[in-house]
Amino acid sequence: MTLEQAFEWPVTLASLRSAPLGMLLEGFCKSLLERGFSRSSVRRHLSNIAHLNEHLRHPRARMRRTVTAKEIQGFFEEYASGCRHRGPLEEHLRRVRQSVNRFAEYLRGEGRLVAAPGRAIYQPLLDAYLQWMQRFQHAAPGTLEMRANSLSRFLRWLGADATGRGLARLDGENVEQFVLAYAAGNGRSARRAMQSALRTFFRFALHQGYLRQPLDRAVPTLRTYKLATVPRGLTAQQAQEILRAMRRDTEAGRRDYAILQLLYTYGVRGGQVRALRLQEIDWAQDQILFKACKHGKDVRLPLTVEVGESLLDYLRNARPACSCPEVFLTCRAPYHALPHSSTLSAIVQRSICAAGIDLPRAGAHAFRHGFATRMLQQGHSLKAIADVLGHRHLSTTFLYTKVDFHALKQVALEWPQEASE
């Protein structure tokens, strides 16, 4: 049996195999082991899920083949209020929730999780809009996800009116009120995403007959200036301090050091680092290829000694044995590429904080801005900087002309002297 591969004590095995979740836990244990989880991780997850088994147990409990989402939610609420854990309670609850959620993912994949009844009132309208976008606008999956995230905010704001009939009561004043309130608490990218989502949604609603008049023109255009801010990057000294402060005696430390070496040396985007594949490192020719990101250009650059050594250290001593083509993987099973940009941003933020450096925005882009600024200060042309950064249009690189303080001094006017009488 599979549970014996993780547990030895007969009492523990008997408890895990007891009703009502015994049969499901056996399959879950097998799934974890097949996905590469260590025995200690499997034991931890199953020990946490045993609390759910105890919660669902009653004198006449039988072996279950399904679990409902409502039962899992009820367990979270009851367990959090009645738990008497000896250690830090919040940390224990977090671990239990993590294990039960992973168990729920397994059940969902096996078709054994019964969804909670009822949906948000706006869900049918949102689903119809996304289908319309895919069918008539040929929107890409990433665009659909972004539109759904933005539009959900607006539909929740509408409340009970977030239906086909409710939209008929909407007018331009309501739209403007929402957009201005949303813009007050969100940045430029979020504002632009919301404006685009609303305009296409109102066209969809007019096409479907939900609106009596077009409202896409009622979405106010909030003017933003692309070159209005000065790029905030790391200086060369700060970047070196961060690299020196990093620990390299752990698997995660070796991985993170190699990631930051790439960011510092080449100024690439975080998405390009996450997408980097083993085949794109040409060891024979000492070159590395970064695929285009955000409509830019592919960039092939020399493989420096520092970057090569950090990559070799990670690949030989820290990267898990995995068939994934990406270079950088998670440190815990199931092993896969870093899933989100926030994952890499968190790595950068931890490293910057560990070095004691205070930055307004401590993300991967701080290295990119610092790299471009160094190239400009070394006398490289904007065309050369654009080629290395992968910018398709030179206008994108103009942002960095504002930190060319040497050139700005040449055009600065002298401060007028006060005329003496």
N, C-alpha and C positions, 0 to 999 in steps of 0.2 A: 504494500500500500504506500501511497505517496507521503502521507504525513510522517511515516517513520524516517524519511530522509531529512526531516527537520527537527523532530522531537524524539526523545528516548523514554521519558518517564511514562509508565502505563497510566497513571492518574491523569496526566495532561492529555494524553491521546484519547482516553475515554471521554474526557470532558469535551474535547473538540469534536468528537464523533457523535455526540449526543444530539437529540432533537432540540430545536427544529432545523438547525443549519448544518448538521454534520455532513450530509451528502454534498452540499454546496461548498463547504470549506475544503473538502478533499479535492474537488476540481480546481478551486482557487489556488490551493497550495501547488498543485501540478503546473498550473499556468505560470505562477511566479518562478518556479524552478526552471521551466523551459525558456523563460525570457531572460535568464541570467542573474536573477536575484541571489545574493549570498544567503547561506543558511541562517545567519543572524538576522538579516532583514526579513526573511520569511517568518521566523519565529516572532519577531517584533510585531509584524502586521497581524498574524493570526492571534497573538495574545491580546492585541487591542480589539480585534473583531469578536473575541470571546465575550466581551462585555455586551455586544449586540445580541449574541446568542442567548445570553442570560436574560436580557431584557425581553426577548420574544418567547422565552420559555414559560410554560404553565403546566399544571398537572396532566392535562390531556394533549399536550403538544405532540404533533407528529412530524415526521421528516418533511421539510418544505422543499418544493421545487421552484418556487418563486418568492420574491420579496417585493413589497410595494415601496414606492418612494415616500409615501406618507408614513409608513412604519419607520423608515430610516430617519425622517425628519423628527418624528416623535421621540425616537431614541436620543437624538442630539439634545433635544429640549429637556428631557427627563434626566439624562445622565449628567448634563452640565449643572443642574440644580441640586442633585443628590450625591455627586461624587465626593468621596473623602480620601483623596490620594495623599500620600505622605509627602511627596516632593512638591515642587512648584506646580500649582493646579493648572495655570494657563498653558504651560508647556505640555503637560500631560493631555489636556483636552485637545490641544492642537494636533498631537500625534495620533490620538484616537480618531479624530475627525479625518485626518489624512488617510489612515488605514481603511476606515469604513468607506470613504469616498472611492478609494482604489478598488475595494470590493464591489461597490456599486457599479463602477466602470466595467468590471469583469462580468457582472450579472447582466448589464445592458448588452454587452457584446454577445452573450450567450442567449439573449432573448428571455431572460429570467427576472428582469426588473420591470415591474408593473408601474407605468408612469402615473404621476399624481393627476387626478381628474381636474378639469378646468384649465383654461388658458387665459392670458391677459386679454382684456377686451379689445385691444388694438391689434392682436396677432393676425386675425384674418385679413385685415386691411394691409398690414405690413407684408404678409406673405404674397398677397395679390400684386402689390407694388414691385416686389423683388422679381416675381415671375414676369411681369411686364417689362422690367428693365432687362432681364436676360433674353426675352424673346424679341423685343422690338428695338432695344438699344444695344444688344449684344455686349452687355457689360461683363467685364472679367470677374472672376471669383473674388479677387481682392477688392475691386470696386463695390461689389455687392455687399461684402462684409462691412466696408466703411460706411456705405449708405445706410445699412441696417442699424449700425451703432448710433449714427447721428439721428436718424429718423425716430428711433425708439425714444430718445430724449424728448422730442417734440410731441410724439403721440402720448407719452405719459403725462406731459404738461396739459394736453387737451382733456385728459380724464375721460369722463363719460361720453364726450363728443368725438372720441377717436373711433368712429364708425362711419360707414358710407353715408348714413342719414345725418349724423352729427356734423359732418364736414360742411353741409349746406348752411349751417349757422356761422361759419367762419367768414371773417372779413379782413380787409387789409390792415386795419388798426390792430387786430389781434396778432396778426403775423409780425408786424413791426414791433409790437410790445415784446413778443417772445424773443425775437432776434436780438434786440438791444439788451435785454436782460441776460441772454446767453453770452453775448459778446463781452459783457462786463467782467465775466469770470473765466474766460477762456482765451487762449493765445491765438495767433494769426492762423495757424494751420487748422485748428479746430473750428474757427469761425468760417474759414473758406469751405471746409468740408460740410458744415451745416448749411451754408448758403446753397451749395450745389445740390445737396440732398433735398432741401425744401423746394427748390425750383423744379427739379425733375418730378418730385412727388406731386406738386400742384398740376403739372402738365398731365401726369397720369390720372389724377382725380378728375380733371376736366374732360379727358378722353373717355373716362368711364361714366361720366354724367353725375358724379358726386358733387361737383361745383357748378354753380350757375354762371360764374364769371371767372376769367383767368386771374389767378393770384400769384403766378410766378414773378410778375413784375412788382408785386408788393413787397417782395423780399428786399430789404434795403442793402445797398452796396456799401460796405464799410471800408473806406479807403485805407490801405496799408501800403507802406513804402518798403520795398525789398531791401534797399540799402540804408535804411533809417538807423540801424544799430551798428555799433562797432563789434567785430568778431572778438570773442573772449576765448583765447586759447592758452595753452600751457607754454611757458618759456622752455628753452632747451634745458636750463638748469633744473626747473621744476620736474620736467619729464624724467631726467636722469635720477633725481632724488626718489621719484616714485619707483623706478625700476630697481634701484639699489635697496629700497625698503621691502621689496617683495620676498616672501619666503619661497624657497625652491626645493625644499626637502619633502614635499608632499606631492601627490599626483595632481591635486587641484592647483597647487602653487606652480608647478611646472607648466601646466596648461595656461594658467592666467598670465604667467611671465611671457610665454611665446605670443599670446594674443596682444599684449601691450607692446611687445617689440615690433610687431607688424604695424600697429597703429602709429607708433612713434616714428618708425623708419620710413614708412611709405605714405602716411596720411590718408589711408583708405577709409572707407565707411565701415561702420560696424557690420552692416549687412553683407559686405563683401568678405569680411573675415569669417562670418558664420557660414557663408556659402562656399568658402575655399575648399577645393577637393584635392585629394592626394595626387591625382594625375596632373594637376595644374602646377605642381612644383617640379621643375626640370632640374634635377640634381646634376645631370651630365653637362648641361649648358649654363648652370648657375643662374637660372632665371625663374621668376615666379609670375604667374598670370592671375590677374584679378578680373573677374567677369564684370560686365557693365551693370550698373545699379542706378535706378531712378533716371532712366533714359540717357545715361551717359555712354561712355565708350569703354571697351575692353582695354586694359592696361597691362603690358608686359614689362617687368622691371628686373634689374639685376638682383640676384639673391646675395645679400651681404653676409659677411662672416658671422656677425652677431645674430642675425635672424636665422641663418642656417644652423648655428649651434643650438639656439633655443628650440627650434623645431625638432632637431634630432634628439635632444634631451627629452622632449615630450613624447615623441613617437616611440622611442626605445624604452623609456622607463615609466611612462604614465598613461599613455593612450590605451584604453581597453581593447581587447581582441574583439573586433566587431567588423561586420561586412559593410558598414556604412561608408560611403565614398567620401564624406566630409572629413576634414582634418580634425576639427575640434568637436569633441563629444561630451556628453554629460559624464560625471564621475561616478554615478550610481546607476545600477540597472533599473529599468531597461535602458540600455545604452542607445543613444540617438544623437543627432546633431542638436546644437543649442536651438531651442524652439522659437524663442521670441527675441526681439531687439532688447526688451527689458532685461533679459537674462544677461546679455553681454554688458548692458549699461550698469547692472548691479555689480559685475566684476570690476569694471572701471571705477565705479564710485567707492567700493571697498578699498581698492588699492590707493586711490587718491587720499582718502581719509586716513589710511594707515600711515601714509607719509607725512601727515599733519599739514596738508596743503588745503587752503580754503578757496573754493571756486564757486561762483554763483550757479554754474551749471556743470556738474562734475560727471559728464558723460563721454562717450567715445568721440564725439565731435570736437571736444576740447583738444584732443591730439591732432585732429585734422586741421583745425584752425591754427594751431601752433606750428604745424608742418608748413602750411602755406605762408605764414608770416616769416618763418626762417628762410624760405626760398626767396621771398621778396627782398628781405634784408641783405641776402647774399648777392643780389644783383640779377637774379634770373628774370627773364621777361614774363609778361602775363601769358603769352602763348605757351611757354615752357611749363609754367605752373598749371595751366589748364590741361595740357597733355598728361602730366603726371597725375593730376587729380581726377582725370577722366571726364572733365567737363566737355560737353559737346558744343556749347556756345560760349564764346569768350565773355559775354556779358555776365555770365554766372561768376566768373573769376573777379569781376570788378569790385566785389565786396571787400577784397583784401587790399585794394589800393588805399583804403582809409587808414590802414595801419602802417603805411609807408611814410613814417614820420620824417625821414631824411628828405624825401621829395616834397613833403608838405612844407618843410621849413624854407624851401627855395621860393615858394610862392606866397609865403606869409608876409603881410604888410607890417611895417614897423608900427609900434604903438605910438600914437600921436603925443607929442610933448606939449605940456601946458605952456602957453605963451605967457611970458612975464612982461608986466607993464613997466 
